[in-house]
């Protein structure tokens, strides 16, 4: 006879959306002593790192396809590469902030080498 195991109640932090909404409400209410500060700090750092990785990836795609357009003798893929460049440039424009712009300048000077998160 199998016993049914009752699932553990999920921690509020595991329910990220609910947790984030709660943290935002606490911020708005000025109830800073109730914040899950360790996890808020971690999530803010992760968000910044994700935005940086996303912008660098889009810039890398643009540079790679521009180089392919400039140096490839094939004509077959040109339209696709041009469309990719336009799309990723457009997406990158949305992400650009003064800090992301500076990060891109720094990485472009180093050839868009991978960066730590």
Residue pairs with C-beta under 8 A, 6 or more apart in sequence:
12 18
12 19
12 22
13 19
13 36
13 39
19 36
19 39
20 43
23 35
23 36
23 40
26 32
26 34
26 35
27 35
49 117
51 95
51 100
52 100
52 103
52 115
52 117
53 115
53 117
54 95
55 92
55 95
55 96
55 100
55 103
55 104
56 103
56 104
56 107
56 112
56 115
58 88
58 89
58 91
58 92
58 95
59 88
59 92
59 104
59 107
59 108
59 112
60 112
61 84
61 85
61 88
62 85
62 88
62 89
62 92
63 108
63 112
65 81
65 82
65 84
65 85
65 88
66 85
68 77
68 81
69 78
69 81
69 82
69 85
72 78
96 104
103 115
107 113
107 115
